[in-house]
């Protein structure tokens, strides 16, 4: 009989200990969240993609290539502008076949993912000078956008990319940047 009483007492004592520990755990966690601090940090860089257009002109033809100098893969597109007195004709037959035909938005798209360090093939734009007697410019506009991936890590195709997206970027200056000018006394 005495033995059963000890087992009951032990079981009740163990239950009381578990309940007491459970009740005090919240106060202990509250102490650490209220009175414990941490310092330090880690700089996070998003690694924006940077592309550089290269243009070579020979025989009234502009040879355009785009190089991805950033750290992320991207898609690129190109559009050329000139004055109304000059005609522009994209020579897709002589250009790299991975450039798309003219899209409704007036851009030509590189149809493959442009990885960091890679360069597109040539896109040739012929300039109809129409006996120009004055200097003129043909302006090349190129844009890039990071490759979007779905939830399974599969990249979207070039013609499924939303080119209207914008990135809100805030760049802060470090003390080295601010103090890089001449020293004032």
Secondary structure, DSSP 8 states (H G I E B T S, - for coil): -HHHHHHHHHHHHHHHHHHHHHHHHHHHHHHHHHH---------------EEEEEEEETTEEEEEEEE-SSS-EEEEEEEE--TTSEEEE-TTTS-TTB----TTS-EEB-S-B-TT-B---EEEEEE-SS--S----EEEEEEEE--B-TTS-B--GGG--TT----------HHHHTTS----
